[in-house]
Amino acid sequence: MSDGHTLTVLIAEDGGTDRLLLATIVRKQGHRVLTAENGKLAVALFAEQRPQLVLLDAVMPVMDGFEAARQIKALAGEELVPIIFLTSLTEDDALVRCLEAGGDDFLAKPYSPAVLAAKIKAMDRLRRLQATVVEQRDQIALHHNHLLNEQRVAKAVFDQIAHAGCLGAPNIRYLQSPYALFNGDLLLAAFTPTGDMHVLLGDFTGHGLPAAVGAMPLAEVFHGMTAKGYGLAETLREMNAKLKRILPVDMFCCALLLNLSFERRVVEVWNGGMPDGYLLPASGDQATPLVSRHLPLGVLPPERFDERTDVLPLALGDRLFLLTDGVVETCDESDEPFGVERLLRVFSENRRPEHLFDDVLLALEAFRGRARDDASLLEITVVARSG
Amino acid sequence: MAVETELSQDGKKLTIRIKGRFDFGRHQEFRDSYERTPVRPDSFDVDLKDATYLDSSALGMLLLLRDHAGGDNSNIRVINTNSDVRKILAISNFEKLFDIT
């Protein structure tokens, strides 16, 4: 055979003459032939020799072709072993039964060598297509595992730089997926030497490795400058300048930064491109939105960067609530987003402030079942003294 | 075509129309739309009349166009924005960089 592959073909046919005829035709076409005279022998031969294609008589003693087809398909597993039924049956439902038993095609008597050759060729194409699909699926699974492993390693390195800071403080609650970093979400918190708390919730454009790579220098600047006692303004300027310098033009980081002074009972807020955060007064009064007034970090050159902050007074028990757009964009089954309105309703219906964080989580869960990987939430309670 | 371009008769203005989702999938088409223009227009209109959705990578693409068009000296209008799109542009304060209507 010049234009095809040499296959091993199993022929199961109880009639000796037909078996010989078919074997001769198939062999002439360049294939290797195995023969069996009933279904049971065919199945045994299949298990032993793993032929690539099977010609199966429907009506045979001991075990008929239908049962043999079922058993051969089960043995073949993921591999496509095409089965062509040989049949003198002409009633529709007999032919339907052939296909239902796992047959891929049928060939009616009397056998035409040309038609049989064409069918074998067509089935071989299918067989190879299936083999390619399975192989590629396995490759994708392999690559996916590599990727997850790389992410684990990258996350471990990142955690060394970003470390937990003071995210473990008793007045902080947060929700962040372990994969948030690779969705571009970034959550940082640290104490200044004077006991103020700096907090950053950020969201890089894009996702995957590029987003995670930008997060590393940002975290380094945040922790380094906070530990040295720099204020929010200087830290912001440095972060913006650094991101502007290293990121490609189309990448930036939306960020909301807070400087909470528990001593002086004020919070400084800088929001560049993040959804509204909220200051929820302990008094139960309406929430004050922390609105985005700036371009995201990494967009403007240093000379045009605006580090001005809003300053709001705090009272004991007030709560600051920050979120990424993954929260309000969490969609239900019909693609309807959770939205700001629903979030505000959770705020206004809340009667016990200490349950607010859980109320929001429950509302998200009720809405969609679970939070998205890129939904990060943070709540900070104003306490008498922190750290 | 999800991204269509039209050069004004005098070659001074390039209009880029986005249809459907303006997201990462449009990246190459969007870049091609202004990089493959034979002349260098003075101004750009990004027409979002038929844009249904805009994500952060679309904002990144607008920044790329702005950079291409001369950064602070660029003249780019983002026109026909619907209220959803305008909200997204407003949160990012992109009206500080673009003329948005």
Interface residues (C-beta under 8 A of the other chain):
Chain A: D203 T205 G206 V249 D250 M251 F252 C254 G272 G273 M274 P275 S292 R293 H294 L295 P296 V299
Chain B: F24 S56 S57 L59 G60 M61 L63 L64 D67 I91 S92 N93 F94 K96 L97
